[in-house]
Amino acid sequence: MPPTLKEPAPPSQEFVKQSSLYQEFLAEREEILKHKWLESERLGYDIGFERALLDWIRKHREGWRAARRQQLSHQQSGAAEPRS
């Protein structure tokens, strides 16, 4: 089957992709995938996304969200740490 041309996303989809809720979802998903990889490496087998999700929520979500809120509030107030 030949590759199809990717059509531009409708404006409503672009709005969703730019929304803070969607950006938060993507950031959280990335952390869960990192956790999945680390735990799978530690245990020596793929633990799967669902197990990683539940484990990450139980162990790390609250702290991650608090740190993310603090980081975002600093960025919005212009008090972000300078990067090295």
PyMOL Python script that loads the backbone (N, CA, C, O; Angstrom):
from pymol import cmd

cmd.read_pdbstr("""\
ATOM      1  N   MET A   1       0.848  -1.180   0.000  1.00  0.00           N
ATOM      2  CA  MET A   1       0.000   0.000   0.000  1.00  0.00           C
ATOM      3  C   MET A   1       0.892   1.242   0.000  1.00  0.00           C
ATOM      4  O   MET A   1       1.771   1.361   0.854  1.00  0.00           O
ATOM      5  N   PRO A   2       0.687   2.161  -0.932  1.00  0.00           N
ATOM      6  CA  PRO A   2       1.537   3.360  -0.994  1.00  0.00           C
ATOM      7  C   PRO A   2       1.266   4.287   0.187  1.00  0.00           C
ATOM      8  O   PRO A   2       0.153   4.318   0.711  1.00  0.00           O
ATOM      9  N   PRO A   3       2.279   5.037   0.606  1.00  0.00           N
ATOM     10  CA  PRO A   3       2.066   5.976   1.716  1.00  0.00           C
ATOM     11  C   PRO A   3       1.077   7.060   1.307  1.00  0.00           C
ATOM     12  O   PRO A   3       1.061   7.512   0.163  1.00  0.00           O
ATOM     13  N   THR A   4       0.269   7.457   2.252  1.00  0.00           N
ATOM     14  CA  THR A   4      -0.708   8.508   1.987  1.00  0.00           C
ATOM     15  C   THR A   4      -0.140   9.844   2.444  1.00  0.00           C
ATOM     16  O   THR A   4       0.680   9.914   3.360  1.00  0.00           O
ATOM     17  N   LEU A   5      -0.586  10.876   1.798  1.00  0.00           N
ATOM     18  CA  LEU A   5      -0.181  12.222   2.196  1.00  0.00           C
ATOM     19  C   LEU A   5      -0.901  12.582   3.479  1.00  0.00           C
ATOM     20  O   LEU A   5      -2.101  12.345   3.619  1.00  0.00           O
ATOM     21  N   LYS A   6      -0.177  13.144   4.394  1.00  0.00           N
ATOM     22  CA  LYS A   6      -0.776  13.555   5.658  1.00  0.00           C
ATOM     23  C   LYS A   6      -1.454  14.904   5.465  1.00  0.00           C
ATOM     24  O   LYS A   6      -0.817  15.898   5.115  1.00  0.00           O
ATOM     25  N   GLU A   7      -2.741  14.914   5.697  1.00  0.00           N
ATOM     26  CA  GLU A   7      -3.491  16.163   5.543  1.00  0.00           C
ATOM     27  C   GLU A   7      -3.314  17.009   6.795  1.00  0.00           C
ATOM     28  O   GLU A   7      -3.148  16.467   7.887  1.00  0.00           O
ATOM     29  N   PRO A   8      -3.349  18.315   6.653  1.00  0.00           N
ATOM     30  CA  PRO A   8      -3.243  19.176   7.834  1.00  0.00           C
ATOM     31  C   PRO A   8      -4.422  18.932   8.773  1.00  0.00           C
ATOM     32  O   PRO A   8      -5.547  18.689   8.337  1.00  0.00           O
ATOM     33  N   ALA A   9      -4.139  19.001  10.054  1.00  0.00           N
ATOM     34  CA  ALA A   9      -5.186  18.790  11.047  1.00  0.00           C
ATOM     35  C   ALA A   9      -6.198  19.935  10.985  1.00  0.00           C
ATOM     36  O   ALA A   9      -5.827  21.088  10.763  1.00  0.00           O
ATOM     37  N   PRO A  10      -7.475  19.609  11.182  1.00  0.00           N
ATOM     38  CA  PRO A  10      -8.483  20.677  11.235  1.00  0.00           C
ATOM     39  C   PRO A  10      -8.182  21.635  12.391  1.00  0.00           C
ATOM     40  O   PRO A  10      -7.516  21.252  13.353  1.00  0.00           O
ATOM     41  N   PRO A  11      -8.662  22.859  12.303  1.00  0.00           N
ATOM     42  CA  PRO A  11      -8.381  23.848  13.353  1.00  0.00           C
ATOM     43  C   PRO A  11      -8.768  23.373  14.749  1.00  0.00           C
ATOM     44  O   PRO A  11      -8.089  23.705  15.720  1.00  0.00           O
ATOM     45  N   SER A  12      -9.845  22.606  14.866  1.00  0.00           N
ATOM     46  CA  SER A  12     -10.261  22.141  16.191  1.00  0.00           C
ATOM     47  C   SER A  12      -9.215  21.203  16.787  1.00  0.00           C
ATOM     48  O   SER A  12      -8.984  21.235  17.996  1.00  0.00           O
ATOM     49  N   GLN A  13      -8.578  20.369  15.964  1.00  0.00           N
ATOM     50  CA  GLN A  13      -7.537  19.476  16.465  1.00  0.00           C
ATOM     51  C   GLN A  13      -6.293  20.264  16.866  1.00  0.00           C
ATOM     52  O   GLN A  13      -5.636  19.928  17.852  1.00  0.00           O
ATOM     53  N   GLU A  14      -5.971  21.293  16.120  1.00  0.00           N
ATOM     54  CA  GLU A  14      -4.824  22.125  16.478  1.00  0.00           C
ATOM     55  C   GLU A  14      -5.064  22.823  17.812  1.00  0.00           C
ATOM     56  O   GLU A  14      -4.147  22.959  18.622  1.00  0.00           O
ATOM     57  N   PHE A  15      -6.289  23.261  18.037  1.00  0.00           N
ATOM     58  CA  PHE A  15      -6.633  23.898  19.306  1.00  0.00           C
ATOM     59  C   PHE A  15      -6.420  22.921  20.460  1.00  0.00           C
ATOM     60  O   PHE A  15      -5.875  23.288  21.501  1.00  0.00           O
ATOM     61  N   VAL A  16      -6.855  21.676  20.267  1.00  0.00           N
ATOM     62  CA  VAL A  16      -6.701  20.661  21.302  1.00  0.00           C
ATOM     63  C   VAL A  16      -5.221  20.418  21.586  1.00  0.00           C
ATOM     64  O   VAL A  16      -4.811  20.328  22.743  1.00  0.00           O
ATOM     65  N   LYS A  17      -4.425  20.315  20.529  1.00  0.00           N
ATOM     66  CA  LYS A  17      -2.995  20.054  20.702  1.00  0.00           C
ATOM     67  C   LYS A  17      -2.296  21.185  21.445  1.00  0.00           C
ATOM     68  O   LYS A  17      -1.287  20.952  22.110  1.00  0.00           O
ATOM     69  N   GLN A  18      -2.813  22.396  21.343  1.00  0.00           N
ATOM     70  CA  GLN A  18      -2.211  23.539  22.007  1.00  0.00           C
ATOM     71  C   GLN A  18      -2.757  23.742  23.424  1.00  0.00           C
ATOM     72  O   GLN A  18      -2.228  24.564  24.172  1.00  0.00           O
ATOM     73  N   SER A  19      -3.793  23.016  23.798  1.00  0.00           N
ATOM     74  CA  SER A  19      -4.417  23.234  25.099  1.00  0.00           C
ATOM     75  C   SER A  19      -3.496  22.789  26.236  1.00  0.00           C
ATOM     76  O   SER A  19      -2.710  21.853  26.088  1.00  0.00           O
ATOM     77  N   SER A  20      -3.608  23.465  27.347  1.00  0.00           N
ATOM     78  CA  SER A  20      -2.772  23.128  28.502  1.00  0.00           C
ATOM     79  C   SER A  20      -3.112  21.745  29.041  1.00  0.00           C
ATOM     80  O   SER A  20      -2.233  21.051  29.552  1.00  0.00           O
ATOM     81  N   LEU A  21      -4.361  21.339  28.936  1.00  0.00           N
ATOM     82  CA  LEU A  21      -4.763  20.013  29.404  1.00  0.00           C
ATOM     83  C   LEU A  21      -4.072  18.923  28.589  1.00  0.00           C
ATOM     84  O   LEU A  21      -3.583  17.942  29.149  1.00  0.00           O
ATOM     85  N   TYR A  22      -4.031  19.093  27.282  1.00  0.00           N
ATOM     86  CA  TYR A  22      -3.374  18.119  26.415  1.00  0.00           C
ATOM     87  C   TYR A  22      -1.865  18.107  26.664  1.00  0.00           C
ATOM     88  O   TYR A  22      -1.248  17.043  26.683  1.00  0.00           O
ATOM     89  N   GLN A  23      -1.278  19.276  26.851  1.00  0.00           N
ATOM     90  CA  GLN A  23       0.150  19.353  27.137  1.00  0.00           C
ATOM     91  C   GLN A  23       0.469  18.658  28.463  1.00  0.00           C
ATOM     92  O   GLN A  23       1.498  17.994  28.586  1.00  0.00           O
ATOM     93  N   GLU A  24      -0.397  18.807  29.435  1.00  0.00           N
ATOM     94  CA  GLU A  24      -0.224  18.145  30.734  1.00  0.00           C
ATOM     95  C   GLU A  24      -0.318  16.622  30.565  1.00  0.00           C
ATOM     96  O   GLU A  24       0.468  15.872  31.145  1.00  0.00           O
ATOM     97  N   PHE A  25      -1.278  16.188  29.771  1.00  0.00           N
ATOM     98  CA  PHE A  25      -1.427  14.759  29.481  1.00  0.00           C
ATOM     99  C   PHE A  25      -0.159  14.197  28.845  1.00  0.00           C
ATOM    100  O   PHE A  25       0.313  13.134  29.249  1.00  0.00           O
ATOM    101  N   LEU A  26       0.398  14.897  27.854  1.00  0.00           N
ATOM    102  CA  LEU A  26       1.599  14.428  27.171  1.00  0.00           C
ATOM    103  C   LEU A  26       2.794  14.354  28.128  1.00  0.00           C
ATOM    104  O   LEU A  26       3.574  13.402  28.081  1.00  0.00           O
ATOM    105  N   ALA A  27       2.932  15.352  28.987  1.00  0.00           N
ATOM    106  CA  ALA A  27       4.045  15.366  29.942  1.00  0.00           C
ATOM    107  C   ALA A  27       3.912  14.214  30.932  1.00  0.00           C
ATOM    108  O   ALA A  27       4.899  13.555  31.258  1.00  0.00           O
ATOM    109  N   GLU A  28       2.700  13.973  31.408  1.00  0.00           N
ATOM    110  CA  GLU A  28       2.465  12.884  32.353  1.00  0.00           C
ATOM    111  C   GLU A  28       2.710  11.536  31.673  1.00  0.00           C
ATOM    112  O   GLU A  28       3.313  10.641  32.266  1.00  0.00           O
ATOM    113  N   ARG A  29       2.254  11.394  30.460  1.00  0.00           N
ATOM    114  CA  ARG A  29       2.454  10.155  29.705  1.00  0.00           C
ATOM    115  C   ARG A  29       3.937   9.870  29.517  1.00  0.00           C
ATOM    116  O   ARG A  29       4.372   8.723  29.627  1.00  0.00           O
ATOM    117  N   GLU A  30       4.707  10.903  29.236  1.00  0.00           N
ATOM    118  CA  GLU A  30       6.151  10.747  29.074  1.00  0.00           C
ATOM    119  C   GLU A  30       6.791  10.244  30.370  1.00  0.00           C
ATOM    120  O   GLU A  30       7.674   9.387  30.326  1.00  0.00           O
ATOM    121  N   GLU A  31       6.365  10.756  31.503  1.00  0.00           N
ATOM    122  CA  GLU A  31       6.898  10.311  32.788  1.00  0.00           C
ATOM    123  C   GLU A  31       6.532   8.852  33.060  1.00  0.00           C
ATOM    124  O   GLU A  31       7.341   8.095  33.596  1.00  0.00           O
ATOM    125  N   ILE A  32       5.323   8.463  32.692  1.00  0.00           N
ATOM    126  CA  ILE A  32       4.891   7.078  32.877  1.00  0.00           C
ATOM    127  C   ILE A  32       5.726   6.146  31.999  1.00  0.00           C
ATOM    128  O   ILE A  32       6.121   5.067  32.441  1.00  0.00           O
ATOM    129  N   LEU A  33       5.994   6.555  30.772  1.00  0.00           N
ATOM    130  CA  LEU A  33       6.820   5.735  29.875  1.00  0.00           C
ATOM    131  C   LEU A  33       8.251   5.611  30.399  1.00  0.00           C
ATOM    132  O   LEU A  33       8.861   4.549  30.278  1.00  0.00           O
ATOM    133  N   LYS A  34       8.792   6.684  30.979  1.00  0.00           N
ATOM    134  CA  LYS A  34      10.122   6.607  31.587  1.00  0.00           C
ATOM    135  C   LYS A  34      10.102   5.623  32.757  1.00  0.00           C
ATOM    136  O   LYS A  34      11.012   4.808  32.910  1.00  0.00           O
ATOM    137  N   HIS A  35       9.060   5.708  33.575  1.00  0.00           N
ATOM    138  CA  HIS A  35       8.924   4.818  34.722  1.00  0.00           C
ATOM    139  C   HIS A  35       8.813   3.368  34.249  1.00  0.00           C
ATOM    140  O   HIS A  35       9.419   2.470  34.834  1.00  0.00           O
ATOM    141  N   LYS A  36       8.046   3.150  33.201  1.00  0.00           N
ATOM    142  CA  LYS A  36       7.891   1.804  32.637  1.00  0.00           C
ATOM    143  C   LYS A  36       9.248   1.258  32.213  1.00  0.00           C
ATOM    144  O   LYS A  36       9.575   0.109  32.511  1.00  0.00           O
ATOM    145  N   TRP A  37      10.024   2.058  31.535  1.00  0.00           N
ATOM    146  CA  TRP A  37      11.334   1.615  31.069  1.00  0.00           C
ATOM    147  C   TRP A  37      12.252   1.299  32.248  1.00  0.00           C
ATOM    148  O   TRP A  37      12.898   0.251  32.268  1.00  0.00           O
ATOM    149  N   LEU A  38      12.315   2.201  33.230  1.00  0.00           N
ATOM    150  CA  LEU A  38      13.190   1.983  34.379  1.00  0.00           C
ATOM    151  C   LEU A  38      12.807   0.736  35.171  1.00  0.00           C
ATOM    152  O   LEU A  38      13.671  -0.059  35.544  1.00  0.00           O
ATOM    153  N   GLU A  39      11.520   0.569  35.424  1.00  0.00           N
ATOM    154  CA  GLU A  39      11.071  -0.599  36.183  1.00  0.00           C
ATOM    155  C   GLU A  39      11.261  -1.888  35.387  1.00  0.00           C
ATOM    156  O   GLU A  39      11.619  -2.918  35.957  1.00  0.00           O
ATOM    157  N   SER A  40      11.029  -1.840  34.096  1.00  0.00           N
ATOM    158  CA  SER A  40      11.233  -3.018  33.250  1.00  0.00           C
ATOM    159  C   SER A  40      12.706  -3.413  33.243  1.00  0.00           C
ATOM    160  O   SER A  40      13.034  -4.597  33.313  1.00  0.00           O
ATOM    161  N   GLU A  41      13.592  -2.426  33.160  1.00  0.00           N
ATOM    162  CA  GLU A  41      15.026  -2.712  33.210  1.00  0.00           C
ATOM    163  C   GLU A  41      15.416  -3.298  34.564  1.00  0.00           C
ATOM    164  O   GLU A  41      16.194  -4.248  34.639  1.00  0.00           O
ATOM    165  N   ARG A  42      14.875  -2.731  35.611  1.00  0.00           N
ATOM    166  CA  ARG A  42      15.200  -3.200  36.965  1.00  0.00           C
ATOM    167  C   ARG A  42      14.748  -4.640  37.176  1.00  0.00           C
ATOM    168  O   ARG A  42      15.468  -5.438  37.776  1.00  0.00           O
ATOM    169  N   LEU A  43      13.562  -4.973  36.687  1.00  0.00           N
ATOM    170  CA  LEU A  43      13.003  -6.308  36.902  1.00  0.00           C
ATOM    171  C   LEU A  43      13.437  -7.328  35.849  1.00  0.00           C
ATOM    172  O   LEU A  43      13.333  -8.535  36.067  1.00  0.00           O
ATOM    173  N   GLY A  44      13.920  -6.840  34.716  1.00  0.00           N
ATOM    174  CA  GLY A  44      14.401  -7.745  33.688  1.00  0.00           C
ATOM    175  C   GLY A  44      13.350  -8.218  32.701  1.00  0.00           C
ATOM    176  O   GLY A  44      13.597  -9.141  31.925  1.00  0.00           O
ATOM    177  N   TYR A  45      12.178  -7.592  32.722  1.00  0.00           N
ATOM    178  CA  TYR A  45      11.128  -7.908  31.750  1.00  0.00           C
ATOM    179  C   TYR A  45      10.207  -6.707  31.604  1.00  0.00           C
ATOM    180  O   TYR A  45      10.149  -5.843  32.478  1.00  0.00           O
ATOM    181  N   ASP A  46       9.490  -6.666  30.493  1.00  0.00           N
ATOM    182  CA  ASP A  46       8.571  -5.556  30.219  1.00  0.00           C
ATOM    183  C   ASP A  46       7.362  -5.656  31.141  1.00  0.00           C
ATOM    184  O   ASP A  46       6.615  -6.633  31.088  1.00  0.00           O
ATOM    185  N   ILE A  47       7.173  -4.660  31.975  1.00  0.00           N
ATOM    186  CA  ILE A  47       6.065  -4.699  32.932  1.00  0.00           C
ATOM    187  C   ILE A  47       4.745  -4.245  32.311  1.00  0.00           C
ATOM    188  O   ILE A  47       3.687  -4.434  32.911  1.00  0.00           O
ATOM    189  N   GLY A  48       4.791  -3.661  31.140  1.00  0.00           N
ATOM    190  CA  GLY A  48       3.571  -3.207  30.472  1.00  0.00           C
ATOM    191  C   GLY A  48       3.141  -1.828  30.933  1.00  0.00           C
ATOM    192  O   GLY A  48       3.490  -1.377  32.024  1.00  0.00           O
ATOM    193  N   PHE A  49       2.378  -1.172  30.077  1.00  0.00           N
ATOM    194  CA  PHE A  49       1.980   0.213  30.366  1.00  0.00           C
ATOM    195  C   PHE A  49       1.025   0.296  31.548  1.00  0.00           C
ATOM    196  O   PHE A  49       1.170   1.183  32.390  1.00  0.00           O
ATOM    197  N   GLU A  50       0.055  -0.605  31.629  1.00  0.00           N
ATOM    198  CA  GLU A  50      -0.948  -0.512  32.701  1.00  0.00           C
ATOM    199  C   GLU A  50      -0.311  -0.648  34.080  1.00  0.00           C
ATOM    200  O   GLU A  50      -0.627   0.118  34.990  1.00  0.00           O
ATOM    201  N   ARG A  51       0.579  -1.615  34.236  1.00  0.00           N
ATOM    202  CA  ARG A  51       1.249  -1.777  35.525  1.00  0.00           C
ATOM    203  C   ARG A  51       2.109  -0.562  35.843  1.00  0.00           C
ATOM    204  O   ARG A  51       2.128  -0.085  36.977  1.00  0.00           O
ATOM    205  N   ALA A  52       2.831  -0.056  34.823  1.00  0.00           N
ATOM    206  CA  ALA A  52       3.661   1.133  35.031  1.00  0.00           C
ATOM    207  C   ALA A  52       2.804   2.332  35.409  1.00  0.00           C
ATOM    208  O   ALA A  52       3.172   3.110  36.288  1.00  0.00           O
ATOM    209  N   LEU A  53       1.671   2.480  34.751  1.00  0.00           N
ATOM    210  CA  LEU A  53       0.753   3.588  35.045  1.00  0.00           C
ATOM    211  C   LEU A  53       0.293   3.538  36.497  1.00  0.00           C
ATOM    212  O   LEU A  53       0.384   4.531  37.219  1.00  0.00           O
ATOM    213  N   LEU A  54      -0.199   2.383  36.918  1.00  0.00           N
ATOM    214  CA  LEU A  54      -0.713   2.265  38.284  1.00  0.00           C
ATOM    215  C   LEU A  54       0.389   2.463  39.321  1.00  0.00           C
ATOM    216  O   LEU A  54       0.168   3.105  40.348  1.00  0.00           O
ATOM    217  N   ASP A  55       1.576   1.914  39.055  1.00  0.00           N
ATOM    218  CA  ASP A  55       2.698   2.059  39.970  1.00  0.00           C
ATOM    219  C   ASP A  55       3.143   3.519  40.048  1.00  0.00           C
ATOM    220  O   ASP A  55       3.403   4.031  41.137  1.00  0.00           O
ATOM    221  N   TRP A  56       3.233   4.192  38.895  1.00  0.00           N
ATOM    222  CA  TRP A  56       3.651   5.596  38.864  1.00  0.00           C
ATOM    223  C   TRP A  56       2.647   6.487  39.588  1.00  0.00           C
ATOM    224  O   TRP A  56       3.027   7.382  40.344  1.00  0.00           O
ATOM    225  N   ILE A  57       1.361   6.232  39.348  1.00  0.00           N
ATOM    226  CA  ILE A  57       0.330   7.028  40.029  1.00  0.00           C
ATOM    227  C   ILE A  57       0.470   6.876  41.540  1.00  0.00           C
ATOM    228  O   ILE A  57       0.432   7.863  42.275  1.00  0.00           O
ATOM    229  N   ARG A  58       0.629   5.652  41.994  1.00  0.00           N
ATOM    230  CA  ARG A  58       0.704   5.374  43.427  1.00  0.00           C
ATOM    231  C   ARG A  58       1.963   5.966  44.056  1.00  0.00           C
ATOM    232  O   ARG A  58       1.912   6.486  45.170  1.00  0.00           O
ATOM    233  N   LYS A  59       3.093   5.890  43.349  1.00  0.00           N
ATOM    234  CA  LYS A  59       4.369   6.287  43.948  1.00  0.00           C
ATOM    235  C   LYS A  59       4.836   7.697  43.623  1.00  0.00           C
ATOM    236  O   LYS A  59       5.511   8.324  44.441  1.00  0.00           O
ATOM    237  N   HIS A  60       4.488   8.212  42.434  1.00  0.00           N
ATOM    238  CA  HIS A  60       5.154   9.438  41.975  1.00  0.00           C
ATOM    239  C   HIS A  60       4.246  10.573  41.531  1.00  0.00           C
ATOM    240  O   HIS A  60       4.698  11.717  41.479  1.00  0.00           O
ATOM    241  N   ARG A  61       3.003  10.310  41.212  1.00  0.00           N
ATOM    242  CA  ARG A  61       2.158  11.328  40.578  1.00  0.00           C
ATOM    243  C   ARG A  61       2.008  12.600  41.415  1.00  0.00           C
ATOM    244  O   ARG A  61       2.158  13.707  40.898  1.00  0.00           O
ATOM    245  N   GLU A  62       1.717  12.446  42.684  1.00  0.00           N
ATOM    246  CA  GLU A  62       1.476  13.615  43.532  1.00  0.00           C
ATOM    247  C   GLU A  62       2.698  14.535  43.573  1.00  0.00           C
ATOM    248  O   GLU A  62       2.572  15.747  43.400  1.00  0.00           O
ATOM    249  N   GLY A  63       3.871  13.961  43.799  1.00  0.00           N
ATOM    250  CA  GLY A  63       5.096  14.758  43.848  1.00  0.00           C
ATOM    251  C   GLY A  63       5.429  15.378  42.504  1.00  0.00           C
ATOM    252  O   GLY A  63       5.867  16.526  42.436  1.00  0.00           O
ATOM    253  N   TRP A  64       5.223  14.615  41.429  1.00  0.00           N
ATOM    254  CA  TRP A  64       5.496  15.126  40.089  1.00  0.00           C
ATOM    255  C   TRP A  64       4.592  16.306  39.766  1.00  0.00           C
ATOM    256  O   TRP A  64       5.043  17.312  39.220  1.00  0.00           O
ATOM    257  N   ARG A  65       3.318  16.178  40.104  1.00  0.00           N
ATOM    258  CA  ARG A  65       2.379  17.279  39.823  1.00  0.00           C
ATOM    259  C   ARG A  65       2.727  18.523  40.627  1.00  0.00           C
ATOM    260  O   ARG A  65       2.660  19.636  40.104  1.00  0.00           O
ATOM    261  N   ALA A  66       3.094  18.351  41.881  1.00  0.00           N
ATOM    262  CA  ALA A  66       3.464  19.505  42.712  1.00  0.00           C
ATOM    263  C   ALA A  66       4.690  20.204  42.143  1.00  0.00           C
ATOM    264  O   ALA A  66       4.726  21.431  42.054  1.00  0.00           O
ATOM    265  N   ALA A  67       5.694  19.422  41.757  1.00  0.00           N
ATOM    266  CA  ALA A  67       6.909  20.003  41.180  1.00  0.00           C
ATOM    267  C   ALA A  67       6.608  20.683  39.849  1.00  0.00           C
ATOM    268  O   ALA A  67       7.159  21.743  39.553  1.00  0.00           O
ATOM    269  N   ARG A  68       5.741  20.080  39.053  1.00  0.00           N
ATOM    270  CA  ARG A  68       5.385  20.663  37.750  1.00  0.00           C
ATOM    271  C   ARG A  68       4.621  21.980  37.935  1.00  0.00           C
ATOM    272  O   ARG A  68       4.879  22.954  37.228  1.00  0.00           O
ATOM    273  N   ARG A  69       3.690  22.007  38.878  1.00  0.00           N
ATOM    274  CA  ARG A  69       2.954  23.255  39.142  1.00  0.00           C
ATOM    275  C   ARG A  69       3.902  24.362  39.568  1.00  0.00           C
ATOM    276  O   ARG A  69       3.785  25.504  39.125  1.00  0.00           O
ATOM    277  N   GLN A  70       4.847  24.005  40.438  1.00  0.00           N
ATOM    278  CA  GLN A  70       5.817  25.001  40.895  1.00  0.00           C
ATOM    279  C   GLN A  70       6.682  25.484  39.736  1.00  0.00           C
ATOM    280  O   GLN A  70       6.929  26.683  39.601  1.00  0.00           O
ATOM    281  N   GLN A  71       7.139  24.564  38.909  1.00  0.00           N
ATOM    282  CA  GLN A  71       7.963  24.925  37.758  1.00  0.00           C
ATOM    283  C   GLN A  71       7.187  25.837  36.802  1.00  0.00           C
ATOM    284  O   GLN A  71       7.718  26.845  36.335  1.00  0.00           O
ATOM    285  N   LEU A  72       5.937  25.484  36.513  1.00  0.00           N
ATOM    286  CA  LEU A  72       5.133  26.288  35.590  1.00  0.00           C
ATOM    287  C   LEU A  72       4.822  27.667  36.163  1.00  0.00           C
ATOM    288  O   LEU A  72       4.801  28.652  35.425  1.00  0.00           O
ATOM    289  N   SER A  73       4.580  27.745  37.468  1.00  0.00           N
ATOM    290  CA  SER A  73       4.287  29.052  38.065  1.00  0.00           C
ATOM    291  C   SER A  73       5.517  29.949  38.032  1.00  0.00           C
ATOM    292  O   SER A  73       5.394  31.160  37.846  1.00  0.00           O
ATOM    293  N   HIS A  74       6.700  29.370  38.211  1.00  0.00           N
ATOM    294  CA  HIS A  74       7.931  30.157  38.106  1.00  0.00           C
ATOM    295  C   HIS A  74       8.148  30.649  36.681  1.00  0.00           C
ATOM    296  O   HIS A  74       8.564  31.788  36.469  1.00  0.00           O
ATOM    297  N   GLN A  75       7.867  29.794  35.711  1.00  0.00           N
ATOM    298  CA  GLN A  75       8.027  30.187  34.315  1.00  0.00           C
ATOM    299  C   GLN A  75       7.055  31.309  33.957  1.00  0.00           C
ATOM    300  O   GLN A  75       7.421  32.245  33.246  1.00  0.00           O
ATOM    301  N   GLN A  76       5.831  31.219  34.441  1.00  0.00           N
ATOM    302  CA  GLN A  76       4.831  32.234  34.120  1.00  0.00           C
ATOM    303  C   GLN A  76       5.126  33.558  34.797  1.00  0.00           C
ATOM    304  O   GLN A  76       4.781  34.614  34.267  1.00  0.00           O
ATOM    305  N   SER A  77       5.757  33.521  35.955  1.00  0.00           N
ATOM    306  CA  SER A  77       6.068  34.773  36.646  1.00  0.00           C
ATOM    307  C   SER A  77       7.394  35.371  36.191  1.00  0.00           C
ATOM    308  O   SER A  77       7.788  36.448  36.637  1.00  0.00           O
ATOM    309  N   GLY A  78       8.078  34.657  35.298  1.00  0.00           N
ATOM    310  CA  GLY A  78       9.343  35.173  34.800  1.00  0.00           C
ATOM    311  C   GLY A  78      10.505  34.917  35.718  1.00  0.00           C
ATOM    312  O   GLY A  78      11.586  35.470  35.518  1.00  0.00           O
ATOM    313  N   ALA A  79      10.302  34.073  36.743  1.00  0.00           N
ATOM    314  CA  ALA A  79      11.350  33.786  37.724  1.00  0.00           C
ATOM    315  C   ALA A  79      11.984  32.438  37.473  1.00  0.00           C
ATOM    316  O   ALA A  79      12.485  31.810  38.406  1.00  0.00           O
ATOM    317  N   ALA A  80      11.976  31.982  36.244  1.00  0.00           N
ATOM    318  CA  ALA A  80      12.561  30.681  35.927  1.00  0.00           C
ATOM    319  C   ALA A  80      14.059  30.703  36.174  1.00  0.00           C
ATOM    320  O   ALA A  80      14.728  31.720  35.989  1.00  0.00           O
ATOM    321  N   GLU A  81      14.566  29.556  36.597  1.00  0.00           N
ATOM    322  CA  GLU A  81      15.992  29.423  36.838  1.00  0.00           C
ATOM    323  C   GLU A  81      16.752  29.586  35.525  1.00  0.00           C
ATOM    324  O   GLU A  81      16.316  29.056  34.503  1.00  0.00           O
ATOM    325  N   PRO A  82      17.865  30.297  35.523  1.00  0.00           N
ATOM    326  CA  PRO A  82      18.651  30.375  34.285  1.00  0.00           C
ATOM    327  C   PRO A  82      19.258  29.011  33.982  1.00  0.00           C
ATOM    328  O   PRO A  82      19.661  28.273  34.882  1.00  0.00           O
ATOM    329  N   ARG A  83      19.313  28.698  32.691  1.00  0.00           N
ATOM    330  CA  ARG A  83      19.875  27.409  32.276  1.00  0.00           C
ATOM    331  C   ARG A  83      21.367  27.539  32.077  1.00  0.00           C
ATOM    332  O   ARG A  83      21.873  28.572  31.639  1.00  0.00           O
ATOM    333  N   SER A  84      22.058  26.462  32.412  1.00  0.00           N
ATOM    334  CA  SER A  84      23.512  26.437  32.240  1.00  0.00           C
ATOM    335  C   SER A  84      23.867  25.975  30.857  1.00  0.00           C
ATOM    336  O   SER A  84      25.048  25.888  30.519  1.00  0.00           O
TER     337      SER A  84
END
""", "prot")
cmd.dss("prot")
cmd.show_as("cartoon", "prot")
cmd.util.cbc("prot")
cmd.orient("prot")
